Amino acid sequence: MNAAVRAVVRMGLYVGAKVYFIHEGYQGMVDGGENIREASWESVSSMLQVGGTVIGSARCKDFRTHEGRLKAAHNLVQYGITNLCVIGGDGSLTGANLFREEWSGLLGELMEQGLIEADAVQKYSALHIVGMVGSIDNDFCGTDMTIGTDSALHRIIEVVDAIMTTAQSHQRTFVLEVMGRHCGYLALVSALACGADWVLIPEMPPEDGWEDKMCQKLSANRAGMKRLNIIIVAEGAIDQNNKPITTDCIKDLVVKCLGFDTRVTILGHVQRGGTPSAFDRILASRMGVEAVFALLETTANTPACVVSLVGNQSVRLPLMECVQMTQEVQKAMDEKRFEEAVKLRGRSFENNLKTYKLLAHRKPESELPVSNFNVAVLNVGAPSAGMNAAVRSAVRVGISEGHKMFAVSDGFEGFSKGQIKEIKWADVGGWTGQGGSLLGTKRTLPAKHVEKIAAEMRKHNINALLIIGGFEAFESLLQLYEARGTYEEFCIPMCMLPATISNNVPGTDLSIGADTALNAIVETCDRIKQSASGTKRRVFIIETMGGYCGYLATVGGLAAGADAAYIFEEPFDIRDLQANVEHLTEKMKTSIQRGLVLRNENSNENYTTDFIYQLYSEEGKGVFDCRKNVLGHMQQGGAPSPFDRNFGTKISAKAMQWITKKLDETFRRGNGRVFANSEDTCCLLGMRRRALVFQPVVQLKDQTDFIHRIPKEQWWLKLRPLMKILAKYKTSYDVSDSGQLEHVVRNRPKELDASVAM
């Protein structure tokens, strides 16, 4: 929430508005006085890394009464406030809308009571409201992600990862209760992200007799040499008769039926606290800026709107449409229309549930379709967090579709040496939380080994290929496509999933692994900034990875509150460096204690990290001192973030379903072979704004700068002015891409299904 508050304040000041804090939520609005204070640029410094909300939030009974709202209106008019930016859940936002509808009547009453003049009624005749949803439960319809959800998932996954080590040592079963009284999103996504054995959520109660099925599954897993079992329960989990399912009743059931050593962990308010994740900071900053523009553009006839995220795009939706649909979900659950409740939650939720069922519950051999197809999966390029989750998902979905799955070790180099073997369902157990690449990965391109690779494909009768990797994977796929003319072995469906921390693959807004790297950068920047607290003024120069792609430096800079980020895509010269130093010197003299400057490793061959460090050190003498830090390979390591686990898992499942479809389409019954040589059978699966799209790699060639290994157009460059504005630079901001007021869509068409990424 603090990132959103900071963005609203700074963008508001930037566009020339007067901005006020209302402390303690609606209670502060009703009480007035010291609770309403003007905000300055400096009053939101050093807020980004703080959890919760520094301006406070409180439930308020007074605001639910007419008298309370009358007092609140009086207090706002005294300060001339007619634009409200409300960050909260559906209750807070519904209250705001009621307040807006009553506004002119409240002003009329205040005038009758002699508390305000007639010209004030005229001057402040309309109240404009824009909402942002802050809720860890992600229970608000119309948005793929609410502010706070990703951070809550981080807390849950940290605990699950820690529990897994102790549970494996002792052969234990753990029952974990996570928040979600009415919404099972946290339980469902954390179960997906850690490969839990069983999950219980309020929207989809288990069928009668679930107790026996669960115990059978736990028992089968333990018999298959799995040393631990994890069951995740949403606090609002119910059975088909709307009776609560508690952690204690699950523990008693497991102990009674199986005799397993079972422990219960209730995470409680741990999920609400802690430092916000990189995703939440960026989401809240983007939403905060969008909210200011939405307020500037509202008229008396515009309905109150809420700023939402769909796929990778900000949208504005009518507030009451979203609230209405959110209430419909609860109504459907109360009336036991559970399938409808899942649909109303949106495509993101529905996809999570389908993917979990697909990956967690293995069908008996007798129920599996028989396809007789062999599919190979391999990692290419540098390792990135989330690759293992993608491999696990591909293997399990492939087996569910009836294919025989093969794993290739060490990329195309290993392929040429025959390092390929069948991989089974149980072989990928526990892979979701592992960083790096368990299959091994190399940067070697296939061109030099193409003959040997073709021979191996022939030997193992490989009918389809799934490549998970970065820019090298993209180049590899192009080479294999070109080799189709010479080697028929490559005339098969081939698909690539973008997985690289640099996020430099054409055809996709996001890559598996980039979110984990951003979190590593942001966490380190927070620590580095903290190291200077209490000392004299200090500026840190930090070098990030990314090759020639400035994604990590830019988006990491936005999330960490950097003063500047130097990247290759936006050329800079000595005058720019000088202007930045002067700007920082001015800020240091008046307000801030710490400065942060990020530099992408290949941003400029002459203006190196050392050069920039020496320049800032020299020019800042007497005002601040300087330190430098090269983050290096720590950005590539570590356990994958919840986002990367989830993103990798779901796009991999989607890719395998595409491969199955293409195999069926290209199988020639006459000679019993697969033959695919059209452009649309060699694709990259990427997220483009709101849509997850399969794009022929040949068509992406024109969109690629092969010398610098980056796409020619990159969406995140639009975030750079935003980073500069929040760092107090005067710059132009392009509003052409800002959200337009849309309507809530109950079910988007399948081809526009980007919510799977969330």
C-alpha positions in Angstrom: 0.0 0.0 0.0 2.9 2.4 0.7 4.2 2.2 -2.8 0.7 3.2 -4.0 0.5 6.1 -1.5 4.0 7.3 -2.7 3.0 7.1 -6.3 -0.3 9.0 -5.8 1.4 11.7 -3.8 4.3 12.2 -6.1 2.3 12.0 -9.3 -0.3 14.3 -7.8 2.3 16.9 -7.0 3.9 16.5 -10.4 0.6 17.4 -12.1 0.2 20.4 -9.9 -2.4 19.1 -7.4 -2.5 19.7 -3.7 -2.3 16.3 -2.0 -3.5 15.4 1.5 -3.0 12.3 3.6 -6.1 11.1 5.5 -4.7 9.2 8.4 -6.5 6.2 10.0 -8.8 5.6 7.0 -12.5 6.7 7.2 -12.1 7.2 11.0 -9.6 10.0 10.2 -12.0 11.5 7.7 -14.8 11.5 10.2 -12.6 12.9 13.1 -10.8 15.4 10.9 -8.3 17.8 12.6 -4.8 16.4 12.7 -5.8 13.3 10.8 -6.0 15.3 7.5 -2.5 16.7 6.6 -1.0 18.1 3.5 1.6 15.7 1.9 4.9 16.8 0.5 7.4 15.1 -1.7 9.6 14.3 1.3 6.8 12.9 3.4 6.8 9.7 1.2 10.5 9.1 1.1 11.9 5.8 2.4 8.4 4.2 2.2 8.8 1.6 -0.5 10.3 -1.1 1.6 7.9 -0.7 4.5 5.0 -3.2 4.8 1.5 -2.2 5.9 0.5 1.4 5.4 2.3 4.4 7.1 -0.8 6.5 7.0 -2.8 3.9 8.9 -6.0 2.2 8.2 -9.0 1.5 10.5 -12.4 0.0 10.4 -14.9 2.7 11.1 -18.4 2.3 12.5 -19.1 6.0 12.4 -18.7 6.2 8.6 -21.5 3.6 8.2 -23.9 6.1 9.7 -25.3 9.2 7.9 -24.1 11.5 10.7 -20.5 10.1 10.3 -20.5 10.7 6.5 -21.9 14.2 7.2 -18.9 15.0 9.4 -16.5 13.5 6.9 -18.0 15.7 4.1 -17.6 18.8 6.3 -14.0 18.0 7.0 -13.2 17.5 3.3 -14.9 20.7 2.2 -12.8 22.6 4.8 -9.7 21.5 2.9 -11.2 21.8 -0.5 -10.8 18.1 -1.2 -13.1 16.8 -4.0 -10.9 13.9 -5.3 -10.5 10.8 -3.3 -8.1 7.9 -4.0 -9.2 5.0 -1.8 -7.0 2.0 -1.3 -8.8 -0.9 0.3 -11.1 -4.0 -0.1 -14.6 -4.2 -1.4 -16.1 -2.8 1.9 -14.0 0.3 1.8 -14.7 0.9 -1.9 -18.4 0.3 -1.5 -18.5 2.9 1.3 -16.6 5.3 -0.9 -19.2 4.9 -3.7 -22.1 5.5 -1.3 -20.3 8.6 0.0 -20.0 9.9 -3.5 -23.7 9.3 -4.3 -24.8 11.1 -1.2 -22.3 14.0 -1.6 -24.5 16.7 -3.0 -27.2 15.9 -0.4 -24.6 16.0 2.4 -23.4 19.5 1.2 -27.0 20.7 1.1 -27.5 19.6 4.8 -24.3 21.3 5.8 -25.4 24.5 4.2 -28.8 24.3 6.0 -27.0 23.8 9.3 -24.9 26.9 8.5 -21.7 25.0 8.5 -20.7 25.9 5.0 -21.6 28.8 2.6 -23.7 28.5 -0.6 -20.7 29.2 -2.8 -18.8 26.2 -1.2 -21.7 24.0 -2.3 -21.3 25.3 -5.8 -17.5 25.1 -5.8 -17.3 21.6 -4.4 -20.4 20.2 -6.0 -19.0 16.8 -7.2 -16.9 14.2 -5.4 -14.7 12.1 -7.6 -13.5 8.7 -6.5 -10.9 6.2 -7.8 -10.2 2.9 -6.1 -7.2 0.7 -5.9 -7.7 -2.8 -4.4 -5.4 -3.5 -1.5 -6.2 -7.0 -0.2 -3.9 -10.1 0.3 -6.8 -12.4 -0.5 -7.1 -11.4 -4.1 -10.8 -11.7 -3.7 -11.9 -8.7 -5.8 -13.4 -9.4 -9.2 -12.2 -7.5 -12.3 -8.4 -7.6 -11.5 -5.9 -10.4 -11.9 -3.9 -9.3 -8.9 -4.7 -7.0 -5.9 -2.0 -5.0 -4.1 -0.5 -7.2 -1.4 -1.3 -10.7 -2.8 2.1 -11.4 -4.2 3.8 -10.3 -0.9 1.5 -12.6 1.1 2.4 -15.5 -1.3 6.1 -14.7 -0.6 5.5 -15.1 3.1 3.6 -18.4 2.6 6.2 -19.9 0.3 9.1 -18.9 2.6 7.4 -20.8 5.4 6.5 -23.8 3.1 10.1 -24.0 1.8 11.4 -23.9 5.4 8.9 -26.6 6.6 9.8 -28.8 3.6 13.4 -29.3 4.9 12.3 -30.3 8.4 9.4 -32.5 7.2 11.8 -34.3 4.8 14.2 -35.0 7.6 11.5 -36.5 9.9 9.0 -38.0 7.4 6.2 -35.8 8.5 2.9 -34.6 7.2 2.2 -30.9 7.6 -1.2 -29.2 7.5 -0.9 -25.5 6.8 -3.7 -23.0 7.2 -3.4 -19.9 5.1 -5.7 -16.8 5.1 -8.8 -16.6 2.9 -12.1 -16.7 4.7 -14.1 -16.3 1.6 -11.5 -16.8 -1.2 -9.1 -19.7 -1.8 -6.6 -17.8 -4.0 -3.7 -17.9 -1.6 -4.2 -21.5 -0.7 -4.6 -22.5 -4.4 -1.6 -20.6 -5.7 0.7 -21.6 -2.8 -0.3 -25.3 -3.4 0.6 -24.9 -7.1 3.8 -23.1 -6.2 5.0 -25.8 -3.8 3.5 -28.9 -5.3 1.2 -29.6 -2.3 -0.4 -33.0 -2.0 -3.9 -31.7 -1.3 -5.6 -28.3 -1.1 -8.9 -27.2 0.4 -10.6 -24.0 -0.7 -14.1 -22.5 -0.1 -15.0 -22.1 -3.8 -14.7 -25.8 -4.6 -15.5 -28.0 -1.6 -14.2 -31.6 -2.0 -16.7 -34.3 -3.1 -18.2 -36.6 -0.5 -15.7 -39.3 0.5 -12.8 -36.9 0.0 -11.3 -38.1 3.3 -10.5 -41.6 1.9 -9.2 -40.2 -1.3 -6.9 -37.8 0.5 -5.5 -40.6 2.7 -5.0 -42.9 -0.2 -3.0 -40.1 -2.0 -0.8 -39.4 1.0 -0.2 -43.1 1.5 0.7 -43.7 -2.2 3.1 -40.7 -2.1 4.8 -42.0 1.1 5.1 -45.5 -0.5 6.7 -43.9 -3.5 9.6 -42.8 -1.3 8.3 -39.3 -0.8 9.3 -38.3 2.7 6.9 -35.5 3.3 3.2 -34.6 2.7 1.9 -31.1 2.6 -1.8 -30.2 2.8 -2.8 -26.6 2.4 -6.1 -25.3 3.8 -7.8 -21.9 3.3 -9.2 -20.7 6.6 -12.7 -20.6 5.0 -12.5 -24.2 3.6 -15.8 -26.0 3.7 -17.3 -29.3 2.6 -20.3 -29.8 0.3 -22.7 -29.1 3.2 -21.1 -25.7 4.0 -19.5 -27.2 7.1 -16.0 -25.8 8.0 -13.0 -28.1 7.4 -10.4 -27.2 10.1 -6.7 -28.0 10.3 -7.3 -30.0 13.5 -9.9 -32.2 11.9 -7.5 -33.0 9.0 -4.7 -33.7 11.4 -6.9 -36.1 13.4 -8.0 -37.8 10.2 -4.4 -38.4 9.0 -3.3 -39.7 12.4 -6.3 -42.0 12.8 -6.3 -43.4 9.3 -2.6 -43.5 8.5 -0.7 -43.1 11.8 1.6 -40.5 10.2 3.4 -38.0 12.4 1.3 -34.9 11.6 1.9 -31.2 12.5 -0.4 -28.2 12.1 1.0 -24.7 11.2 -1.4 -21.7 11.2 0.3 -18.8 9.4 -2.1 -16.1 10.5 -1.0 -12.5 10.3 2.5 -13.4 9.2 1.0 -13.3 5.7 0.0 -9.6 6.1 3.4 -8.4 7.2 7.0 -8.1 6.0 8.6 -6.2 3.2 6.6 -5.9 0.0 7.8 -7.9 -3.0 9.1 -6.4 -6.2 5.9 -7.3 -8.1 3.7 -5.5 -5.5 5.8 -2.4 -5.5 5.7 -2.1 -9.3 2.0 -3.0 -9.4 1.2 -0.4 -6.7 3.3 2.3 -8.4 1.7 1.7 -11.8 -1.8 1.7 -10.3 -1.1 4.8 -8.2 -0.1 6.8 -11.3 -3.0 5.4 -13.2 -5.3 6.5 -10.4 -4.1 10.1 -10.5 -4.8 10.3 -14.3 -8.2 8.6 -13.8 -9.1 11.4 -11.2 -7.9 14.1 -13.6 -10.0 12.8 -16.4 -13.3 12.2 -14.4 -16.4 14.3 -15.0 -19.5 14.5 -12.9 -21.1 11.8 -15.1 -18.2 9.3 -14.9 -19.0 6.4 -12.6 -16.5 5.8 -9.7 -13.8 3.5 -11.1 -11.3 1.0 -9.8 -7.8 0.7 -11.3 -7.1 -2.9 -12.2 -4.5 -5.2 -13.7 -5.4 -7.5 -16.6 -2.5 -9.6 -17.9 0.2 -7.0 -18.0 -2.0 -4.0 -18.7 -3.7 -1.4 -16.5 -7.4 -1.0 -17.0 -10.2 1.1 -15.4 -13.4 -0.7 -14.5 -16.6 0.7 -13.0 -16.3 0.2 -9.2 -19.8 -1.0 -8.6 -19.7 -3.6 -11.4 -16.7 -5.2 -9.7 -18.2 -5.0 -6.3 -21.5 -6.5 -7.6 -19.6 -9.5 -9.2 -17.5 -10.0 -6.0 -20.8 -10.2 -4.0 -22.2 -12.6 -6.6 -19.4 -15.0 -5.9 -20.3 -15.2 -2.2 -24.0 -15.6 -3.1 -23.1 -18.5 -5.5 -21.1 -20.2 -2.7 -23.9 -19.7 -0.2 -26.3 -21.3 -2.6 -23.9 -24.2 -3.3 -23.4 -23.2 -6.9 -19.7 -23.9 -6.6 -18.8 -24.3 -10.3 -20.4 -20.9 -11.0 -18.4 -19.4 -8.1 -15.1 -20.5 -9.6 -16.1 -19.1 -13.0 -17.2 -15.8 -11.4 -13.8 -15.5 -9.7 -12.3 -15.0 -13.2 -10.2 -16.9 -15.7 -7.1 -16.6 -13.6 -8.6 -18.4 -10.7 -10.2 -21.0 -12.9 -6.9 -21.7 -14.7 -5.1 -22.1 -11.4 -7.6 -24.7 -10.3 -7.5 -26.7 -13.6 -3.7 -26.6 -13.6 -3.5 -27.8 -10.0 -5.8 -30.7 -10.6 -3.8 -31.6 -13.7 -0.5 -31.7 -11.9 -1.3 -32.9 -8.4 -3.6 -35.9 -9.1 -2.2 -38.6 -11.3 -4.7 -40.6 -13.2 -4.4 -44.5 -13.1 -2.7 -45.9 -16.2 -6.0 -47.4 -17.4 -7.6 -43.9 -17.6 -4.7 -42.2 -19.5 -5.2 -41.7 -23.3 -2.7 -43.7 -25.4 -1.0 -41.4 -27.8 2.3 -43.3 -28.6 4.0 -39.9 -29.0 7.5 -39.2 -27.5 8.1 -35.6 -26.4 11.5 -34.3 -25.3 12.1 -31.3 -23.0 15.3 -29.4 -22.5 16.8 -26.2 -21.0 18.9 -23.9 -23.2 21.0 -20.8 -22.2 21.8 -19.6 -18.7 19.9 -21.0 -15.7 16.9 -19.0 -14.3 14.6 -19.6 -11.4 11.3 -21.3 -12.4 12.8 -23.5 -15.1 12.4 -26.6 -12.9 8.7 -25.7 -12.2 8.2 -25.5 -16.0 9.9 -28.9 -16.6 7.8 -30.5 -13.9 4.6 -29.1 -15.3 5.6 -30.2 -18.9 6.4 -33.8 -17.8 3.2 -34.3 -15.7 0.9 -32.7 -18.3 2.6 -34.7 -21.0 2.1 -38.0 -19.1 -1.6 -37.0 -18.4 -2.0 -36.5 -22.2 -0.7 -40.0 -22.8 2.8 -39.1 -24.1 6.1 -40.6 -23.2 8.3 -37.8 -21.8 12.1 -37.6 -22.3 14.4 -35.2 -20.5 17.6 -34.0 -22.2 20.5 -33.0 -20.0 22.8 -30.1 -20.7 20.9 -28.5 -23.6 21.7 -29.2 -27.2 25.3 -30.2 -26.3 23.9 -33.0 -24.1 21.4 -33.8 -26.9 24.2 -34.4 -29.4 26.0 -36.7 -26.9 22.9 -38.8 -26.4 22.2 -37.5 -22.8 18.5 -38.2 -23.1 16.3 -40.5 -21.1 12.7 -41.1 -20.2 11.4 -39.1 -17.3 8.5 -40.3 -15.1 5.8 -38.6 -13.0 7.6 -39.2 -9.7 11.0 -38.1 -11.0 9.9 -34.4 -11.0 8.4 -34.4 -7.5 9.5 -31.4 -5.4 11.0 -29.6 -8.4 8.9 -26.4 -8.2 10.8 -24.8 -5.4 14.3 -25.6 -6.7 16.4 -22.8 -8.3 18.6 -23.1 -11.3 18.2 -25.9 -13.8 18.1 -29.5 -12.5 18.3 -30.8 -16.1 21.5 -28.8 -16.6 21.7 -26.1 -19.3 24.3 -24.9 -21.8 24.5 -21.9 -24.2 25.5 -24.2 -27.1 23.4 -23.6 -30.2 22.3 -26.7 -32.2 23.7 -25.6 -35.6 27.2 -27.2 -35.1 25.7 -30.5 -33.8 22.6 -30.6 -36.0 23.5 -34.0 -37.6 24.1 -35.7 -34.3 20.9 -34.2 -32.8 18.9 -35.5 -35.7 20.4 -38.9 -35.2 19.4 -38.9 -31.5 15.9 -37.8 -32.4 15.6 -40.6 -34.9 17.0 -43.1 -32.3 14.5 -42.1 -29.6 11.7 -41.4 -32.1 11.1 -37.9 -30.7 7.8 -36.5 -32.1 7.8 -33.0 -30.4 10.2 -30.7 -28.6 9.7 -28.3 -25.8 12.6 -25.8 -25.2 12.8 -23.7 -22.0 15.3 -20.9 -22.1 16.4 -17.4 -23.0 17.7 -15.8 -26.2 19.8 -18.8 -27.1 16.6 -20.9 -27.0 15.0 -18.5 -29.4 18.1 -18.7 -31.8 18.1 -22.5 -31.4 14.5 -22.8 -32.5 15.2 -20.6 -35.5 18.1 -22.9 -36.5 16.0 -26.0 -36.0 13.3 -24.5 -38.2 15.8 -23.8 -40.9 17.2 -27.3 -40.6 13.8 -28.8 -41.5 14.8 -28.5 -45.2 17.7 -30.9 -44.7 16.6 -33.1 -41.8 13.0 -34.4 -41.6 13.6 -35.2 -37.9 12.9 -31.5 -37.2 9.6 -31.5 -39.0 7.8 -31.9 -35.7 5.9 -29.5 -33.4 8.4 -27.4 -31.5 7.6 -24.8 -28.8 9.7 -22.5 -26.7 9.0 -21.0 -23.3 10.9 -17.8 -22.5 13.0 -18.3 -19.3 15.8 -15.8 -18.6 16.4 -13.2 -15.9 17.3 -10.6 -18.5 13.7 -10.6 -20.0 15.2 -10.0 -23.4 13.3 -12.6 -25.6 11.2 -11.1 -28.4 7.5 -12.0 -28.5 6.9 -11.8 -24.7 6.5 -9.1 -22.1 7.7 -11.4 -19.3 10.1 -14.3 -19.0 10.3 -17.0 -16.3 13.0 -16.1 -13.8 12.9 -12.3 -14.2 10.6 -11.8 -11.2 13.0 -13.8 -8.9 16.0 -11.7 -10.2 14.0 -8.5 -9.5 13.3 -9.6 -6.0 17.0 -10.3 -5.4 17.9 -6.8 -6.7 15.3 -5.0 -4.7 16.1 -7.0 -1.5 19.8 -6.1 -1.9 19.1 -2.4 -2.7 16.9 -2.3 0.5 19.8 -3.7 2.5 22.4 -1.4 0.9 20.2 1.7 1.5 19.7 0.6 5.1 23.4 0.2 5.6 23.7 4.0 5.2 21.1 4.9 7.8 22.5 6.9 10.6 25.6 7.8 8.6 26.2 10.9 6.5 24.6 11.3 3.1 25.6 8.5 0.7 24.9 7.5 -2.9 25.2 3.9 -4.0 26.1 2.9 -7.6 24.8 -0.6 -8.3 25.4 -2.7 -11.4 22.8 -5.1 -12.5 22.9 -8.0 -15.1 20.8 -8.2 -18.2 23.3 -8.1 -21.1 22.2 -5.2 -23.4 18.6 -5.4 -22.0 17.8 -2.7 -19.4 14.8 -4.4 -17.9 16.3 -5.4 -14.6 17.9 -1.9 -14.1 14.7 0.0 -15.0 12.1 -2.1 -13.2 14.4 -2.9 -10.3 15.0 0.9 -10.1 11.3 1.6 -10.0 10.7 -1.0 -7.3 13.7 0.1 -5.2 13.1 3.9 -5.5 16.3 4.6 -7.6 17.2 8.1 -8.6 18.6 7.1 -12.0 19.0 3.9 -14.1 21.4 3.8 -17.0 20.6 1.4 -19.8 21.7 0.7 -23.3 18.2 1.3 -24.9 18.3 4.9 -23.8 21.6 6.4 -24.8 23.2 8.9 -22.4 26.2 11.2 -22.5 28.4 13.1 -20.1 25.8 16.0 -20.0 23.1 13.5 -18.8 25.5 12.2 -16.1 26.3 15.7 -15.0 22.6 16.7 -14.8 21.9 13.6 -12.7 24.7 14.4 -10.3 23.5 18.0 -9.9 19.9 16.8 -9.4 21.0 14.3 -6.7 23.2 17.0 -5.1 20.2 19.3 -4.8 18.0 16.6 -3.3 20.8 15.6 -0.9 21.1 19.2 0.4 17.4 19.6 1.1 15.9 16.2 2.1 17.1 12.7 1.3 19.9 10.9 3.1 20.5 8.1 0.6 20.7 8.0 -3.2 20.5 4.9 -5.4 21.8 4.8 -9.0 21.4 1.6 -11.1 23.5 0.8 -14.2 22.9 -2.1 -16.6 26.1 -4.0 -17.2 26.3 -3.2 -20.9 24.7 0.2 -20.9 27.8 1.9 -22.3 31.3 0.6 -22.9 33.0 3.8 -21.8 30.8 5.0 -19.0 31.5 2.0 -16.9 30.3 1.4 -13.3 33.8 2.5 -12.1 33.6 5.7 -14.2 30.2 6.6 -12.9 31.3 5.9 -9.3 34.3 8.1 -9.7 32.3 10.9 -11.3 29.7 10.9 -8.6 32.4 10.7 -5.9 34.2 13.7 -7.3 31.2 15.9 -8.0 29.5 15.0 -4.8 32.4 16.0 -2.6 31.3 17.9 0.5 27.6 16.9 0.0 27.6 13.0 -0.2 30.1 10.2 -0.4 29.8 7.2 -2.8 29.9 3.4 -2.7 29.6 0.9 -5.5 28.3 -2.6 -5.7 28.2 -5.2 -8.5 25.4 -7.6 -7.8 26.6 -10.3 -10.2 25.3 -13.9 -10.2 23.3 -13.5 -7.0 20.6 -12.3 -9.4 20.6 -15.6 -11.1 20.4 -17.9 -8.1 18.0 -18.5 -5.2 14.6 -20.3 -4.9 12.1 -19.1 -7.5 9.5 -16.5 -6.4 5.8 -17.5 -6.2 5.2 -15.6 -9.5 7.9 -17.5 -11.4 6.8 -20.9 -10.0 3.2 -20.1 -11.0 4.0 -18.5 -14.4 6.4 -21.4 -15.3 3.9 -24.0 -14.2 1.0 -22.6 -16.1 2.6 -21.6 -19.4 4.3 -24.9 -19.5 1.0 -26.7 -19.1 -0.5 -24.6 -21.9 2.5 -25.3 -24.2 2.1 -29.1 -23.6 -1.6 -28.9 -24.5 -0.7 -27.0 -27.7 1.9 -29.7 -28.5 -0.7 -32.4 -28.1 -3.1 -30.5 -30.4 -0.3 -30.0 -33.1 0.7 -33.7 -32.8 -2.9 -34.8 -33.6 -3.1 -32.3 -36.5 0.2 -33.3 -38.1 0.1 -37.1 -37.5 -0.1 -38.9 -40.9 -2.0 -42.1 -40.4 -0.8 -43.5 -43.8 2.8 -43.9 -42.7 2.2 -43.6 -38.9 4.5 -40.6 -38.6 4.3 -36.9 -37.5 5.2 -34.4 -40.2 5.0 -30.7 -39.4 6.8 -28.1 -41.5 4.6 -25.0 -41.5 5.5 -21.8 -39.6 2.8 -22.3 -37.0 4.3 -25.6 -35.8 7.5 -23.9 -34.5 6.3 -21.3 -32.0 7.2 -19.2 -28.9 4.6 -18.9 -26.2 4.7 -15.4 -24.7 2.6 -12.9 -22.9 1.6 -9.9 -25.0 -0.3 -7.3 -22.9 -3.5 -9.2 -22.0 -3.0 -12.3 -24.1 -0.9 -15.4 -24.0 0.0 -16.0 -27.6 1.8 -18.7 -29.6 3.9 -16.9 -32.2 5.8 -18.5 -35.1 9.5 -17.8 -34.4 10.1 -16.9 -38.0 7.7 -14.0 -37.7 9.6 -12.7 -34.6 12.9 -12.3 -36.6 12.0 -8.9 -37.9 11.2 -7.7 -34.3 14.7 -8.7 -33.0 18.0 -6.9 -32.8 20.3 -10.0 -33.0 23.5 -8.1 -32.5 22.5 -6.9 -29.0 20.2 -9.8 -28.4 17.1 -7.7 -27.5 13.6 -7.1 -29.0 13.4 -3.9 -31.1 10.4 -2.8 -29.1 10.1 -3.2 -25.3 7.0 -2.4 -23.3 8.8 -1.6 -20.1 10.5 1.5 -21.6 7.2 3.2 -21.0 7.9 2.8 -17.2 11.1 4.9 -17.4 9.4 8.3 -17.3 7.4 7.0 -14.3 10.6 6.1 -12.5 12.0 9.6 -13.3 8.9 11.4 -12.1 8.9 9.5 -8.8 12.6 10.5 -8.4 11.6 14.2 -8.8 12.7 14.8 -12.4 10.8 17.0 -14.8 10.0 14.9 -17.8 7.1 14.2 -20.1 4.8 11.3 -19.4 3.0 9.5 -22.2 -0.7 9.1 -21.2 -1.7 7.5 -24.5 -1.3 4.1 -23.0 -3.3 4.8 -19.9 -6.3 2.7 -19.2 -9.7 3.5 -20.6 -13.0 2.8 -18.7 -14.1 -0.6 -19.7 -16.8 -3.0 -18.4 -16.3 -6.2 -16.3 -16.3 -9.2 -18.7 -17.7 -12.3 -17.1 -15.6 -14.7 -19.2 -13.0 -13.4 -21.7 -12.6 -15.5 -24.9 -10.0 -18.2 -24.6 -7.5 -16.7 -27.0 -7.4 -13.5 -24.8 -6.4 -15.5 -21.8 -3.4 -13.8 -20.2 -4.8 -14.2 -16.7 -3.1 -17.6 -16.7 0.1 -15.7 -16.2 -1.0 -14.5 -12.8 
